[in-house]
Amino acid sequence: MQTSPGARAPEAGGPVGKRNGPGGSGPPAGAPKRPGGRENLTGYLFMSPWIAGFLFLVAGPMVFSLYLSFTEYNLFDAPRWVGLQNFTDMFADPRWRQSVEVTSWYVLIGTPVKLAAALAVAMLLAQKRWGQSFYRAAFYAPSLIGASVSAAIVWRALFSDDALVDRTQKVFGIEVGGWIGDPEMIIYALVALTVWQFGAPMVIFLAGLKQVPRELYEAAEVDGAGRWRRFFHITLPMISPVLFFNVLLETIHSFQVFGSAYIVSNATCGPADATLVYTCYLYEQGFVNSRMGFASAMGWLLLVAVGLVTAVLFWSQKRWVHYEEGGR
Amino acid sequence: MSRNNGIDRRQMLKLAGLSAAGLGLTAAGCGSGSSGSGGTVTIRHSWWGADDRAKKVQQCVTLFEKKHPKIKVKTDFQQYADFWKKFNTQAAGGNPPDVIQNAVTFLRKYEAKNVLLDLKPQAEKGNLDLTGFRAGLEKFAEIDGRLFGVPVGSNSMALVIDEKVYEKAGVAPGAGWTWDDWYAGMQKIKNGQGIAGDAGPHGVMYLYDLMLRQNGKAFFTEDGMGFGEAELLPYWTEALARVKSGVYADPKKVEQIKPASATAKGLSAGEFTWDNFSVRYSAEGKSSYGLAPIPTTDGKRTGQYLGSLMLSGSARTKHPAEVATFISFMTHDPEVARIMGYDRGVPATTAQFEAYEPADAPNKAIGAYETAIADAGVLEPITPHPAGADVIEAAFLRIGTDLSLGKSSPEESVKQFFSEAKTALASN
């Protein structure tokens, strides 16, 4: 039921004030069904800030942007209905195609590498050893600060010409210069930045690994199974629900990359559009070029694309995710 | 149970009340908030620039508030690109600052959208003084008899050079030198000093405008582009060859040191930019930097004009008189000139121009440069910038850079540029 919270509040106010008064409109004590309704009401009222926020800050703008995606709107003049024009413009736009290419590349390379790093480190940290909790905290820390602007600025400084990375390369005789100004290399700097922030999936993997029964490994060892065999035949299947969760979350997350690309490229999404991720182009069209209709259309297309990818992942899980019998 | 329920409900009501109050506050916060109490009026002034300019502007504001105790000025600043994003959003939301720093690329865009205040009536009422401007600058932002801004400073395109490198290479730029002379110099510098002659001018819209004007054309007409593919293709083809041969600086390196300048970081012996930017070179770099004249096609015409930063009012301001008073103060008060220096270009009024005598070499050079081009009589009126010029300028820079990085061929780049320019003109 979508009742406006504002309208409900005064109604509820009545009975509270006169709760003990004679002839109060409150329910008679011990009335069988009313408390349930009241509890619902209480629930809705507690939720009201969230509901209001959702309606005004999420649902409303979404519906409006869906409308805008079929219009030409420069923020000042009234939106002008153009039908599917924005979508056809998009497919004809080489920069839009570039943004799709860059984003797909980022998702396809960045996500698996990040998850592999997270799993590898989680497996190391799952073993009991001295200083374990320190290492866990240390590896998790980057993901706390990783999404911040300052980390991206530091990253930019690290990978610039004649900076730390460049100098280290030179020690090994690799003369490619800094990565930031190189259209071929800058995307690797972005991938490295996301991989470096593997803390969150790592913690989830760690929890998953703890759930794998020791007996399975012991039995496998008795049967003579080696390290890799144990990994592929016990660990991976046993943590597959956790793996699925991480794949899903990180994929969706990667599609929405913005801050790191924007800042590492010095707000240009360049050089030569090499870091023109989808959201970066959307932002440029909307807020720099004042093409809000086009930007809205891009946003909706991204939503549909992420939805499709998520659906495919859910469909595929039947083939590789193993839930315990009777499922928990 | 019922007792608990009661307490819960009471708390809940408090919560509901609080959140309702919160919403109310937010709504109130959306108002203009510029009405004052006790007869004082508060106006908001926002501008782009860095910390250094912030200190100077704040000093001027303090001085203004002292002289006009009934007007308070709240200031706000961002970097150039962020400034326009924020202003766009504020203006679209109906809550723009009362006074903004403005530039010619944005003038028609916001005039067409009725965002800017017509200052003519304020001048007629005597709140804004339009006398004493240099070289007709008071008409700089006049469109169809209405006035949408007043220049705070003026500047002109120039060639900033690393004097030491030029001297060692034996290249001596002089008034009326041609593009061929310039290019021969670039090669001499490259061969003799092992450094690129120029940072690569192919993305600088304002320089290309000068080259077009030297040939009787211009970058913009009042409502569109003043040139076509036939002009741009050879220009960019040549540029790519010069990048490859090392006469223009390595674009990969130029990209990495941004926002620092290529010449100050020793990547090139010079670059084309606005003359008042030369102040930053001495701060950023280790050499000594000077201003050289713009090369010409025929040995005479440079195509130069005075570009200008201006102050504009918001059409939605509730205090047009105070806005005009503030703008008038910023453009005429001699003390303001002594505080700002050439930070926003050479002062636009004679009173301010005479009030500030630079003591340091870079600023002295700017003053001398401006005087020299004015005396040489090369200054022409500026060509119009249609709505969308800001987007076109950014596209020209970006596509020019892509080209030099070898991402696209000159043909593709030219095609892409005109396609984006068309979209920008249509959607702004």
Chai-1 contact restraints between the chains, C-beta under 6 A:
chainA,res_idxA,chainB,res_idxB,connection_type,confidence,min_distance_angstrom,max_distance_angstrom,comment,restraint_id
A,A9,B,A16,contact,1.0,0.0,6.0,A-B,restraint_1
A,V16,B,R9,contact,1.0,0.0,6.0,A-B,restraint_2
A,R19,B,G6,contact,1.0,0.0,6.0,A-B,restraint_3
A,L45,B,M12,contact,1.0,0.0,6.0,A-B,restraint_4
A,L45,B,A16,contact,1.0,0.0,6.0,A-B,restraint_5
A,P49,B,S19,contact,1.0,0.0,6.0,A-B,restraint_6
A,N74,B,S427,contact,1.0,0.0,6.0,A-B,restraint_7
A,L75,B,A92,contact,1.0,0.0,6.0,A-B,restraint_8
A,F76,B,A92,contact,1.0,0.0,6.0,A-B,restraint_9
A,F76,B,K113,contact,1.0,0.0,6.0,A-B,restraint_10
A,S160,B,Q256,contact,1.0,0.0,6.0,A-B,restraint_11
A,D161,B,K253,contact,1.0,0.0,6.0,A-B,restraint_12
A,D161,B,Q256,contact,1.0,0.0,6.0,A-B,restraint_13
A,G178,B,Q256,contact,1.0,0.0,6.0,A-B,restraint_14
A,I180,B,Q256,contact,1.0,0.0,6.0,A-B,restraint_15
A,G181,B,K252,contact,1.0,0.0,6.0,A-B,restraint_16
A,G181,B,E255,contact,1.0,0.0,6.0,A-B,restraint_17
A,G181,B,Q256,contact,1.0,0.0,6.0,A-B,restraint_18
A,D182,B,K252,contact,1.0,0.0,6.0,A-B,restraint_19
A,P183,B,L405,contact,1.0,0.0,6.0,A-B,restraint_20
A,N266,B,K258,contact,1.0,0.0,6.0,A-B,restraint_21
A,P271,B,E255,contact,1.0,0.0,6.0,A-B,restraint_22
A,P271,B,L405,contact,1.0,0.0,6.0,A-B,restraint_23
A,A272,B,D402,contact,1.0,0.0,6.0,A-B,restraint_24
A,A272,B,L405,contact,1.0,0.0,6.0,A-B,restraint_25
A,A272,B,K407,contact,1.0,0.0,6.0,A-B,restraint_26
A,F287,B,K85,contact,1.0,0.0,6.0,A-B,restraint_27
A,N289,B,V391,contact,1.0,0.0,6.0,A-B,restraint_28
A,R291,B,S427,contact,1.0,0.0,6.0,A-B,restraint_29
